[in-house]
Amino acid sequence: MTVSGLSINNYQLQYQLLKPETDAADTGTQRQEIAGIATPASTPAAQQAPQQQDETSKQQEAFLSQLMDQMLANRIGLDKQKYDEIQQKIEEAQAEKDALQQQPQSPERDGKIAALDAKLDKLGKALEGLVAEANRNREAKEREKQAVNAVQQYQLTAASDKEPKLFL
């Protein structure tokens, strides 16, 4: 049975890529093997160069990783764009700090490193604040859902207390 040119077996293989593994085996190599199996099945030409397969599996892994990050961020209510911006600034500051640490020691270098440490601390606190805000928003939504459910349950109970009327 084919659906849009892809077989059900291919969908099952792709599902296995998304399924979390419970054993301690190297899941990265398992995902690459499954991606290698799934890729030729979905393309008309079954013969691809190994380099193309590696590139395709890397692209698939990167896409799946990005997708999982986005789904996790949506689940906890995190603003992914702000989170990514802060992470990028942290990486840039850390790279600059590492480059400065490779230079010979001088008072100017030490001052720059101290400023970068303060910037990294500030960015870390901003990241923690963003996650805390996401947690507060998620908890508020859960409380709102519980309140709505309680009201609905009360209304259902109140409606069942009424005596049924027969119209003849």
Protein Blocks (a to p, Z undefined) as FASTA:
>chain_A
ZZehiafklmmmmmmmmpccfbfcdfklmmmmmmmmmmmmmpmblbdcfklmmmmmmmmm
mmmmmmmmmmmmmmnopafklmmmmmmmmmmmmmmmmmmmmpccdfklmmmmmmmmmmmm
mmmmmmmmmmmmmmmmmmmmmmmmmmmmmmmmmmmmmmmmpccdddZZ
